[in-house]
């Protein structure tokens, strides 16, 4: 065996106590599913998908944090900071701006309509074609994203135990499908609460123990400062620079607003709260929770550098994949203390489970509301609805397990699949923004803009990913060295890796659009969609404002348009209640 293999074997100290801690987290999730499946059983569709729209603020807020922060974030962000420094973390400014934008402009519209699927809004504002377009884009994105969600933490588990990826991923999926299908959104939310606490606990544990081992947080900050990893925001206006203040603030606020304000995965939780005020409170807690987790991940990235500054494990292939850097550090730091490695891996899988269960629950809502109900002639019975919702969870879960094989055996699929998010998110956000802010634009124009946006982003994103995968575009890392390693490694592989990561960014012969930072993708997709929709209005005409329900627009612009005396149509917006209509008229009178 080589020195690398010997080191990895010696570090795999997953003891029986680690397994106990790891399994305990799964048992707790199963028990929560059983509780909400049998003892507090959902009595209706609204109860199963929306918690009766009477959920509590803090559990929903913690569920939002867990849903957004996947294992990819927990493992990827520390590696990002380790390799490139803290420039990415200035996206925190975009997160704070998103809280204001979403709370003021987007959340009031969706919450007042009391819809179940976000894409119901598109039919109310435009037409059924727009609704189907949104639902299909959401489905494609989710099916492409979910296999990565469970594959990445399985890599971490493989790193610390040696257990094969395809042994653990079916087990994880079966458990998640079990409690999600059984307990609905209530089970998802309360397991998310447990999983959020587990995630934060795992990151704090690693940060504290790792810092103590090298002499304290002061040493971590000093080494990070000396290596240039702690730096002020980059004010460069060049959009091809990977991370700048502008890409993190402007691109970040658009990306985060799309993810939170119009994505079914997130908005479904906000809509399960009883009032707009409580939804805004949950939004504030969510922003705080995400910033806390991002800070912990970033600090752990700096901590890993301070520990391995003299011998980079990525270059020597001690960590065979970038997502295995943090698990390697955990084994090195916590392996001697039984139970702590198990707690960390439980935290990583908690992030995966929360994202998976959220997507499965959201998929059941979208399939039922957007792909089934609009096409059946007779109302579905309660029994039929229950079967459809649960079968969707089981079917999508099984599909995810199968797609893990594709992700594993086709290396570029990881990058291509991640690019799907950019392809769909920008155009969808553009369509929703048009609906909320531009009442004169009709369904034909919005759909044209969305289709052009998807085609454009497919071209930009996939070509950019191919250029990165082929090595035509490379990003320069912060200083990394292998000059003081105390073990032998393959010098040829190390030299190749060092060249691949340290050569300057992009060659001049790469088409400029392919070199644009990925942080701008959602913003570009939304902008293309909005511009094409406005131009298309010249061909398809505009809406008669007197036929547009003001309730479909963000409250702050209603006073700037003349909607006449048209009654709000309960046929057009099927879930608007009489009290809500009275509320709108009171608001209108006040304006």
C-alpha positions in Angstrom: 0.0 0.0 0.0 1.1 3.6 -0.7 1.6 6.2 2.1 -1.7 7.8 1.0 -3.6 4.5 1.4 -2.0 3.9 4.8 -2.9 7.3 6.0 -6.5 7.0 4.8 -6.9 3.5 6.4 -5.5 4.8 9.7 -7.9 7.8 9.7 -11.0 5.6 9.1 -11.9 5.4 12.8 -15.7 5.2 12.6 -16.3 3.4 15.9 -19.4 1.6 17.1 -20.3 4.8 19.1 -20.1 6.8 15.8 -22.5 4.4 14.2 -24.8 4.7 17.2 -24.8 8.5 16.9 -25.3 8.4 13.1 -28.1 5.9 13.3 -29.8 7.7 16.1 -30.4 10.7 13.8 -32.2 8.4 11.3 -34.2 6.7 14.0 -35.4 10.1 15.2 -36.5 11.1 11.7 -38.4 7.8 11.4 -40.2 8.3 14.7 -41.2 11.8 13.7 -42.7 10.4 10.5 -44.6 7.7 12.4 -45.9 10.4 14.9 -47.3 12.6 12.2 -48.4 9.7 10.0 -50.5 7.9 12.7 -50.9 9.9 15.9 -51.2 13.4 14.3 -52.4 12.2 10.9 -53.0 14.7 8.1 -56.8 14.8 7.5 -56.8 16.7 4.2 -54.7 17.8 1.3 -54.1 21.2 2.9 -53.0 19.5 6.1 -50.6 17.2 4.3 -49.1 19.8 1.9 -49.5 23.1 3.9 -49.8 22.0 7.6 -53.3 23.5 7.6 -51.7 26.9 7.0 -51.3 27.2 10.8 -47.7 26.2 11.4 -45.4 27.9 14.0 -42.9 30.5 13.0 -39.7 29.1 14.5 -40.0 25.5 13.2 -40.8 26.8 9.7 -37.8 29.2 9.9 -35.4 26.4 10.9 -37.0 24.2 8.2 -36.2 26.9 5.6 -32.6 27.0 6.8 -32.3 23.2 6.6 -34.0 23.1 3.2 -31.7 25.6 1.6 -28.4 24.5 3.1 -27.7 21.1 1.6 -24.7 18.8 2.1 -23.2 20.4 -1.0 -23.1 23.7 0.9 -21.7 22.2 4.1 -18.9 20.4 2.2 -18.4 22.8 -0.7 -18.2 26.2 1.0 -15.3 25.3 3.3 -13.4 24.0 0.3 -14.2 27.2 -1.6 -12.8 29.3 1.2 -9.8 27.0 1.6 -8.9 27.3 -2.1 -10.0 30.8 -3.1 -10.5 32.9 0.1 -13.5 34.6 1.5 -14.7 36.6 -1.6 -17.7 34.3 -1.9 -18.9 35.1 1.6 -19.7 38.7 0.6 -22.8 37.1 -0.8 -24.1 37.7 2.7 -24.9 41.3 1.5 -27.1 39.7 -1.2 -28.9 37.6 1.4 -29.7 40.6 3.5 -30.9 42.5 0.5 -33.0 39.5 -0.5 -34.8 39.6 2.9 -36.0 43.2 2.2 -36.9 42.6 -1.5 -38.8 39.4 -0.8 -40.6 40.7 2.3 -41.8 43.9 0.7 -42.5 42.9 -3.0 -43.0 39.2 -3.4 -44.2 37.6 -0.2 -47.4 39.7 0.2 -48.7 38.6 -3.2 -48.3 34.9 -2.7 -49.4 34.9 0.9 -52.6 36.8 0.2 -53.6 34.4 -2.6 -53.4 31.4 -0.4 -52.2 29.1 -3.2 -50.6 25.7 -2.8 -48.3 25.6 -5.9 -46.4 28.7 -6.8 -47.1 28.1 -10.4 -50.9 28.5 -9.8 -50.0 32.2 -9.8 -48.8 32.0 -13.4 -52.1 30.7 -14.6 -54.0 33.4 -12.6 -51.8 36.2 -14.0 -51.1 34.8 -17.5 -52.6 31.5 -18.7 -52.3 27.7 -18.3 -49.4 27.5 -20.7 -47.2 29.7 -18.5 -48.2 27.6 -15.5 -47.1 24.4 -17.3 -43.9 26.0 -18.4 -43.0 26.9 -14.8 -44.0 23.5 -13.4 -42.0 21.6 -16.1 -38.9 23.8 -15.4 -39.2 23.2 -11.7 -39.5 19.4 -12.2 -36.5 19.3 -14.5 -34.4 21.3 -12.0 -35.4 19.1 -9.1 -34.8 15.8 -10.8 -31.4 17.0 -11.9 -30.5 18.4 -8.5 -31.6 15.7 -6.1 -29.2 12.9 -7.1 -26.3 15.3 -6.3 -27.9 16.1 -2.9 -27.6 12.5 -1.8 -24.5 11.6 -3.7 -22.2 14.3 -2.1 -22.8 13.3 1.6 -22.5 9.6 0.6 -18.9 10.5 -0.6 -18.2 11.9 2.8 -19.6 8.8 4.5 -17.4 6.7 2.2 -14.4 8.7 3.2 -14.8 8.1 6.9 -16.1 4.5 6.8 -15.1 2.9 3.5 -18.8 1.9 3.0 -19.7 2.0 -0.7 -21.8 5.0 -2.0 -24.5 2.7 -3.4 -24.9 1.0 -0.1 -25.8 4.1 1.8 -27.7 6.1 -0.8 -30.7 3.7 -1.1 -30.9 3.5 2.7 -31.0 7.3 3.0 -33.6 7.6 0.3 -35.9 4.9 1.8 -35.8 6.6 5.2 -36.5 10.0 3.7 -39.3 8.7 1.5 -40.8 6.9 4.5 -41.2 9.9 6.8 -42.0 12.4 4.0 -44.8 10.2 2.5 -46.2 9.3 5.9 -46.2 12.6 7.7 -46.3 15.2 5.0 -45.1 18.7 5.5 -45.4 18.5 9.3 -43.0 15.6 9.4 -40.7 17.4 7.0 -40.6 20.5 9.1 -40.0 18.9 12.4 -37.3 16.6 11.1 -35.8 19.7 9.6 -35.7 21.3 13.1 -33.7 18.3 14.4 -31.5 18.4 11.3 -30.7 22.1 11.6 -29.6 21.7 15.2 -27.5 18.7 14.1 -25.9 20.7 11.3 -25.0 23.7 13.5 -23.8 21.4 16.3 -21.5 19.5 13.9 -20.0 22.7 12.4 -19.4 24.3 15.9 -17.8 21.1 17.1 -15.4 20.9 14.2 -14.5 24.6 14.6 -13.9 24.5 18.4 -11.9 21.2 18.4 -9.9 22.2 15.3 -9.0 25.6 16.6 -7.9 24.2 20.0 -5.6 21.8 18.2 -3.6 24.5 16.4 -3.5 27.1 19.2 -6.8 29.0 18.9 -8.8 31.1 16.5 -6.1 33.8 16.5 -3.7 31.4 14.7 -6.5 30.6 12.1 -7.0 34.3 11.4 -3.3 35.1 11.3 -2.6 32.3 8.8 -5.6 33.2 6.6 -4.5 36.9 6.6 -0.9 36.1 5.7 -2.0 33.9 2.8 -4.4 36.5 1.4 -7.5 34.5 2.1 -9.0 37.3 4.2 -9.4 40.2 1.9 -11.7 43.2 1.3 -14.4 42.9 -1.4 -13.2 43.0 -5.0 -14.6 46.2 -6.6 -13.6 45.1 -10.1 -16.5 45.8 -12.6 -15.4 43.0 -14.9 -18.2 40.5 -15.0 -15.8 37.6 -15.9 -14.1 37.9 -12.5 -15.3 34.9 -10.5 -16.4 36.8 -7.3 -16.6 40.6 -6.9 -18.7 42.8 -4.6 -21.1 43.4 -7.5 -21.6 39.8 -8.5 -22.2 38.9 -4.8 -24.5 41.7 -4.1 -26.5 42.2 -7.4 -26.2 38.6 -8.7 -26.6 37.3 -5.2 -29.8 39.2 -4.4 -31.4 38.0 -7.7 -30.3 34.4 -7.1 -31.4 34.3 -3.5 -34.7 36.1 -4.2 -35.5 33.6 -6.9 -34.7 30.6 -4.7 -36.8 32.0 -1.8 -39.5 34.0 -3.3 -40.8 32.0 -6.3 -39.4 28.5 -5.8 -41.9 25.9 -4.7 -39.4 24.3 -2.4 -39.2 27.4 -0.2 -42.4 29.4 -0.7 -44.5 26.4 0.3 -43.2 26.8 3.9 -43.9 30.5 4.0 -47.4 29.9 2.8 -48.0 27.3 5.6 -47.9 30.1 8.1 -51.2 31.8 9.1 -50.4 35.5 8.5 -48.1 37.6 6.4 -46.5 39.0 9.5 -45.5 35.5 10.7 -44.1 34.7 7.3 -41.9 37.9 7.4 -40.7 36.9 10.9 -39.8 33.4 9.5 -37.9 35.2 6.7 -35.9 37.2 9.1 -34.9 34.2 11.2 -34.1 32.3 8.0 -31.7 35.1 6.9 -30.0 35.0 10.3 -29.7 31.2 10.3 -28.2 31.0 6.8 -25.7 33.7 7.6 -24.7 31.8 10.8 -24.2 28.5 8.9 -22.3 30.3 6.1 -20.0 31.9 8.7 -19.3 28.6 10.3 -18.6 26.9 7.0 -16.2 29.8 6.0 -14.4 29.7 9.3 -13.9 25.9 8.9 -12.4 26.5 5.5 -9.9 28.9 7.0 -9.3 26.4 9.8 -8.5 23.7 7.3 -6.0 25.9 5.6 -4.3 26.8 8.9 -4.0 23.0 9.6 -2.8 21.9 6.1 -1.0 25.0 5.0 2.3 23.1 4.6 0.9 20.1 2.7 -2.2 20.5 0.6 -4.3 17.3 0.7 -6.0 18.1 -2.6 -2.7 18.3 -4.5 -1.4 15.1 -3.0 -4.7 13.3 -3.5 -5.1 12.5 0.2 -8.6 14.0 -0.4 -9.5 12.3 -3.7 -12.4 14.7 -4.4 -12.9 18.3 -3.4 -16.0 17.4 -1.4 -14.0 15.1 0.7 -11.7 17.8 2.1 -13.8 18.6 5.1 -14.5 14.9 6.0 -10.7 14.3 5.8 -10.1 17.1 8.2 -12.9 15.8 10.5 -11.3 12.3 10.6 -7.9 13.9 11.4 -9.3 16.2 14.1 -12.2 14.3 15.7 -11.3 10.7 14.9 -9.6 10.1 18.2 -12.8 11.0 20.1 -15.4 8.3 19.6 -18.9 9.5 18.6 -17.8 13.0 17.3 -17.1 11.9 13.8 -20.5 10.2 13.8 -22.1 13.4 14.9 -20.4 15.4 12.1 -21.5 12.9 9.4 -25.0 12.9 10.9 -25.0 16.7 10.4 -23.9 16.3 6.8 -26.6 13.8 6.1 -29.1 16.0 8.0 -28.5 18.7 5.4 -29.0 16.1 2.6 -32.2 14.7 4.2 -33.8 18.1 4.7 -33.1 19.2 1.1 -34.4 15.8 -0.2 -37.5 15.7 1.9 -38.3 19.4 1.0 -38.0 18.6 -2.7 -40.1 15.5 -2.5 -42.9 17.2 -0.6 -42.8 20.1 -3.1 -42.9 17.7 -6.0 -46.0 16.1 -4.7 -47.7 19.5 -4.4 -46.6 20.5 -8.0 -47.6 17.2 -9.6 -51.0 17.2 -7.9 -51.9 20.9 -8.4 -50.2 21.4 -11.8 -50.1 18.1 -13.6 -53.2 16.3 -12.3 -56.0 18.6 -11.1 -56.1 20.8 -14.2 -56.6 17.8 -16.5 -59.3 15.8 -14.6 -62.9 16.4 -15.4 -64.3 15.4 -12.0 -62.9 16.6 -8.6 -60.6 14.0 -7.1 -61.7 12.1 -3.9 -59.7 12.6 -0.7 -58.4 9.0 -1.0 -57.2 9.6 -4.6 -55.4 12.7 -3.6 -53.6 11.0 -0.7 -52.5 8.2 -3.0 -51.2 10.6 -5.7 -49.2 12.7 -3.2 -47.6 9.6 -1.6 -46.9 7.8 -4.9 -45.1 11.0 -6.2 -42.8 11.0 -3.2 -42.0 7.3 -3.6 -41.5 7.5 -7.4 -39.3 10.6 -7.3 -37.2 9.0 -4.4 -36.7 5.8 -6.4 -35.7 7.9 -9.5 -33.1 9.8 -7.4 -31.5 6.5 -6.3 -31.2 5.3 -9.9 -29.7 8.6 -11.1 -26.9 8.4 -8.5 -25.4 5.8 -10.8 -25.4 8.3 -13.6 -23.8 11.0 -11.4 -21.1 8.7 -10.3 -20.1 7.2 -13.6 -20.3 10.3 -15.8 -18.0 12.9 -14.1 -19.1 15.9 -16.2 -22.7 15.2 -15.3 -22.0 16.8 -11.9 -21.1 20.1 -13.6 -23.8 19.8 -16.2 -26.5 19.0 -13.7 -25.5 22.0 -11.5 -25.8 24.2 -14.5 -29.5 23.2 -14.8 -30.3 25.4 -11.9 -29.0 28.5 -13.7 -30.8 27.5 -16.9 -34.3 27.3 -15.3 -34.0 29.7 -12.3 -33.4 33.0 -14.2 -36.2 32.7 -16.8 -38.7 31.6 -14.1 -37.7 34.5 -11.9 -38.1 36.8 -14.9 -41.7 35.6 -15.6 -42.8 36.0 -11.9 -41.2 39.4 -11.8 -43.1 40.4 -14.9 -46.3 39.2 -13.4 -45.9 41.0 -10.2 -44.5 44.4 -11.5 -45.7 44.7 -15.1 -49.5 44.3 -15.5 -49.6 45.4 -19.1 -47.6 42.3 -20.3 -49.7 39.3 -21.3 -49.2 35.6 -21.3 -48.0 35.3 -24.9 -45.2 37.8 -24.3 -44.2 36.4 -20.9 -44.0 32.8 -22.3 -42.0 34.0 -25.3 -39.5 35.7 -22.9 -39.3 32.6 -20.7 -38.6 30.2 -23.7 -35.9 32.6 -25.1 -34.4 32.9 -21.6 -34.1 29.1 -21.2 -32.6 28.7 -24.6 -30.1 31.5 -24.0 -29.1 30.3 -20.6 -28.7 26.7 -21.9 -26.3 28.0 -24.5 -24.3 30.1 -22.1 -24.3 27.8 -19.1 -23.6 24.5 -20.8 -20.8 26.0 -23.0 -19.2 27.6 -19.9 -19.4 24.3 -18.0 -17.8 22.5 -20.9 -15.0 25.0 -21.1 -14.3 24.5 -17.4 -14.5 20.7 -17.6 -12.1 20.7 -20.6 -9.6 23.0 -18.8 -10.0 25.9 -21.2 -11.2 28.1 -18.3 -9.2 27.8 -15.1 -9.3 29.7 -11.8 -6.3 30.7 -9.8 -6.3 29.5 -6.2 -4.7 31.2 -3.2 -1.2 29.9 -2.3 -1.1 26.1 -1.7 2.0 24.1 -1.1 3.2 20.5 -0.7 6.8 21.4 0.2 6.6 20.1 3.8 4.6 16.9 3.5 5.6 14.1 5.9 4.4 11.4 3.6 5.1 10.3 0.0 2.8 11.0 -2.9 2.7 10.8 -6.7 4.7 13.9 -7.8 3.4 13.6 -11.4 -0.3 13.8 -10.3 0.5 16.6 -7.8 2.3 18.6 -10.5 -0.6 18.2 -12.9 -3.1 19.3 -10.3 -1.1 22.3 -9.3 -0.9 23.4 -12.9 -4.6 22.9 -13.5 -5.6 25.0 -10.5 -3.0 27.8 -10.5 -2.8 28.8 -14.2 -4.7 32.1 -14.8 -8.4 32.3 -15.4 -9.6 32.2 -18.9 -7.9 32.4 -22.3 -8.8 35.3 -24.6 -10.1 33.0 -27.3 -13.0 31.8 -25.1 -16.2 33.5 -26.1 -16.7 36.4 -23.5 -20.2 35.2 -22.5 -18.8 31.8 -21.4 -16.3 33.6 -19.1 -19.0 35.5 -17.1 -19.1 34.6 -13.5 -21.7 32.0 -12.6 -23.0 34.4 -9.9 -24.5 36.5 -12.7 -26.4 33.6 -14.4 -29.8 33.9 -12.7 -29.7 37.7 -13.2 -28.8 37.3 -16.9 -31.6 34.7 -17.4 -34.2 37.0 -15.7 -33.0 40.1 -17.6 -33.2 38.3 -21.0 -36.7 37.1 -20.2 -37.9 40.5 -19.1 -36.4 42.3 -22.2 -37.7 39.8 -24.7 -41.2 39.9 -23.0 -41.3 43.7 -23.3 -40.2 43.6 -27.0 -42.8 40.8 -27.7 -45.5 43.1 -26.4 -45.1 45.0 -29.7 -46.3 41.9 -31.5 -48.7 40.3 -29.1 -50.2 43.5 -27.7 -50.8 44.4 -24.1 -53.3 43.6 -21.4 -56.4 45.7 -20.7 -55.5 46.9 -17.2 -59.2 46.9 -16.3 -59.2 43.1 -16.7 -56.1 42.5 -14.5 -56.8 41.7 -10.9 -54.8 44.1 -8.7 -54.4 41.4 -6.1 -51.9 39.7 -8.5 -49.6 42.7 -8.3 -47.2 43.7 -5.6 -49.1 46.1 -3.2 -46.6 49.0 -3.6 -47.4 49.6 -7.4 -51.2 49.1 -7.4 -51.8 52.8 -6.9 -49.8 53.7 -10.0 -52.2 51.9 -12.4 -55.9 52.6 -13.2 -57.7 49.3 -12.8 -61.1 50.9 -13.1 -63.9 49.4 -11.0 -63.5 45.8 -12.1 -64.4 43.3 -9.5 -61.8 40.8 -8.3 -62.5 37.6 -10.0 -62.8 34.6 -7.7 -62.8 32.4 -10.9 -59.5 33.8 -12.0 -57.9 33.6 -8.6 -59.6 30.6 -7.2 -58.4 30.8 -3.6 -59.1 34.4 -2.9 -61.5 34.6 0.0 -64.2 37.2 0.7 -62.2 38.6 3.7 -59.2 39.0 1.4 -61.1 40.9 -1.2 -62.5 43.2 1.5 -58.9 43.6 2.8 -57.7 44.7 -0.7 -60.5 47.2 -1.1 -59.7 48.7 2.4 -56.0 48.9 1.3 -57.1 50.6 -2.0 -59.2 53.1 -0.2 -56.3 53.9 2.1 -54.1 54.5 -0.9 
